[in-house]
Amino acid sequence: MGILEGSPVPETYAGPVANQPWWGTHPGATFLPENLTGTDMMVAGGIDWLVSKRRLFPEGLDGEVLPNAEENWVAVHRDTDNAFLGMVTPSYHTFQNGEMVEMTDKVLGMTGAHYHTAGSLYGGKLVWVLAEFDGEYHIKGDGSPHRNYLLGITGHTGRHALTFVATPVRVWCGNTAAAAVDGANARINLRHTSGMGERVAEVQKALDLHVKYVDTYEAAMNRLAVRDFDAKEFRALAEVLTPVTLNDGAKPEVIARRIAKAEAKRDAMTNLFIASPTLDGVSNSAYRALQAVIEYVDHYDLPADTTKASGNDRQATSLYDGDGYDLKSRAAALLGA
């Protein structure tokens, strides 16, 4: 993950260095040799802080304080450094980072040293924890281990729900695309309300975490692993995944740029399918095709920096919700059909 320019608290990360190599090393990172408890992981990940709402008193054109200003909007600030995180209505429920960890423990039905990573994005506007289930499993022809994780991520801007995502991970790649395979329900969003902490059973039922989700994913991946798939077929898949709009009246030079960009993406994905070092020993199969798409999204299709966020922050969000998640899910659906 990147560091936001001018952020009063550097973007933070705690976890194994090899899990997401595109995060690189930076002052906000703490690399860990083992999993931690929720409380310890919050400290290591730099998210052991509270937020609070504060009233606003904007002035009118002639300097008077608008009488109903505080009734319409309040500001969310981080208590440790007064950093402004977002504008919300007075009824907005502030859900603390510690509450996210407590709820994750309850969803898993356990406590202890099982938190694998944690950190912040967008200057603290988004925070996450990743908890690890016991045990690992393998897919036919793939020597890389798979493990099952639960991602909990929430925000403090008024626009982000508390989201839980069940995600099997192969080596470095966060394979959230499993949501599209066999209809496995891998995620649930909870809006920030005063009663959200009481919906643990609902989350457990929706994610079906402990048995069915992993079984569904493992069975689906093994079906893909025995389906032959060659480079020509993969190139056709890449073209379906990266369509180009040609008939919207855009100028020829704009269309030419769109085509060039799409061709570059197709080439990059195809090259990974043919010769990615992380897929050494994995046969030319539909499973290899899916992993090539996932590797491209997770490690190569990096968004550009914007005035609001670094490209790596935008990439991290995209992995569980956004263009990256959509691309992986569409690939999984097409290959699983």
RAPETA-V552316 format. One record per backbone hydrogen bond with DSSP energy under -0.5 kcal/mol. CO is the residue of the C=O (numbers start at 1). NH is the residue of the N-H. If there is no record, write none. Layout:
BEGIN
CO | NH
CO | NH
END
This chain:
BEGIN
4 | 7
12 | 120
13 | 30
14 | 118
15 | 32
16 | 19
18 | 21
20 | 23
21 | 24
26 | 29
28 | 13
30 | 15
36 | 114
36 | 115
37 | 41
38 | 42
39 | 43
40 | 44
41 | 45
42 | 47
42 | 48
43 | 46
47 | 49
49 | 97
50 | 79
52 | 77
54 | 75
58 | 66
60 | 63
64 | 60
66 | 69
68 | 71
68 | 72
69 | 72
69 | 73
73 | 56
74 | 88
75 | 54
75 | 77
76 | 85
76 | 86
77 | 52
78 | 82
83 | 78
86 | 76
88 | 74
89 | 92
92 | 94
93 | 95
94 | 96
96 | 100
97 | 101
98 | 102
99 | 103
100 | 104
101 | 105
102 | 106
103 | 107
104 | 108
105 | 109
105 | 110
112 | 114
114 | 116
114 | 132
115 | 36
117 | 130
118 | 14
119 | 128
121 | 124
121 | 125
121 | 126
122 | 125
125 | 156
126 | 121
127 | 154
128 | 119
129 | 152
130 | 116
130 | 117
131 | 150
137 | 146
139 | 142
141 | 143
145 | 171
146 | 137
147 | 169
148 | 133
149 | 167
150 | 131
150 | 152
151 | 165
152 | 129
153 | 163
154 | 127
160 | 155
161 | 163
162 | 190
163 | 153
164 | 188
165 | 151
165 | 167
167 | 149
168 | 175
169 | 147
169 | 171
170 | 173
173 | 170
173 | 175
174 | 176
175 | 168
175 | 178
176 | 179
177 | 180
178 | 181
180 | 182
181 | 184
184 | 186
186 | 166
188 | 164
190 | 162
191 | 193
192 | 93
193 | 196
195 | 198
196 | 199
199 | 203
200 | 204
201 | 205
202 | 206
203 | 207
204 | 208
204 | 209
208 | 213
211 | 215
212 | 216
213 | 217
214 | 218
215 | 219
216 | 220
217 | 221
218 | 222
219 | 223
220 | 224
221 | 225
222 | 226
223 | 226
224 | 227
224 | 286
224 | 287
226 | 228
227 | 286
230 | 234
231 | 235
232 | 236
233 | 237
234 | 238
235 | 239
236 | 240
237 | 241
238 | 242
240 | 243
244 | 246
251 | 254
251 | 255
252 | 256
253 | 257
254 | 258
255 | 259
256 | 260
257 | 261
258 | 262
259 | 263
260 | 264
261 | 265
262 | 266
263 | 267
264 | 268
265 | 269
266 | 270
267 | 271
268 | 272
269 | 273
270 | 274
271 | 275
272 | 276
276 | 279
277 | 280
279 | 282
281 | 283
283 | 285
284 | 229
285 | 289
286 | 290
287 | 291
288 | 292
289 | 293
290 | 294
291 | 295
292 | 296
293 | 297
294 | 298
295 | 299
296 | 300
296 | 301
300 | 302
309 | 306
310 | 314
311 | 303
311 | 315
312 | 316
313 | 317
314 | 318
315 | 319
316 | 320
317 | 320
317 | 321
318 | 325
322 | 326
323 | 327
324 | 328
325 | 329
326 | 330
327 | 331
328 | 332
329 | 333
330 | 334
331 | 335
332 | 336
333 | 337
END
